[in-house]
Amino acid sequence: EVQLVESGGGLVQPGGSLRLSCAASGFIFDTYWMYWVRQAPGKGLEWVATINQGGSEKLYVDSVKGRFAIFRDNGKNSVHLQMDSLRAEDTAVYYCATWRLGGQGTMVTVSS
Amino acid sequence: DIQMTQSPSTLSASIGDRVTITCRASQNISSWLAWYQQKPGKAPKLLMSKASTLESGVPSRFSGSGSGTEFTLAISSLQPDDFATYYCQQYLNFLTFGGGTNVEIK
């Protein structure tokens, strides 16, 4: 059974940084692209970033380019999202995903 | 980029009604479509994948159909537990989501 457990969220001031982590199990991790998806309060689901199996290809939604960085550790079956220069509009629940969502998400609140 | 368009955005229905939600892709995605159910304050729950394959434990009143660019989620007889927001998601080319359909009590 696919298990994705996100962590690392919290309250941060505008301009601050957070690193999100996702621990994966139940599938062969290094054969899958991995994604981060977010959901702002009262809004729909938005793809944020993706990384290929070996970590050599990374793509980002325009609104986070230059501020967020996705990376993975295949030895530890984990994927991470380094978020810098955070803005109020980054406030959301962040989910990691394979081809599908599977975790409970981690809440990021950007506020002074 | 593949765009996903869901309709309607809100659906008012009564217990026992048959309801259908439509999801359209901007290009052919074959059957690489998933449906989720989300209740307030909870994570989305995967209902089905490959357009019509129900996840284990999902009631049989839920069904999915379609391929290519047009897909449908149907609930044959709406139950109290089914009032929620539903999302479609393509996974042929990265991930994109529909805007959601809120199924509310009439």
Interface residues (C-beta under 8 A of the other chain):
Chain A: W33 Y35 V37 G44 L45 E46 W47 T50 L59 V93 Y95 A97 W99 R100 L101 G102 G103 Q104 G105
Chain B: A34 Y36 A43 P44 L46 S49 Y87 Q89 Y91 F94 L95 T96 F97 G98 G99 G100
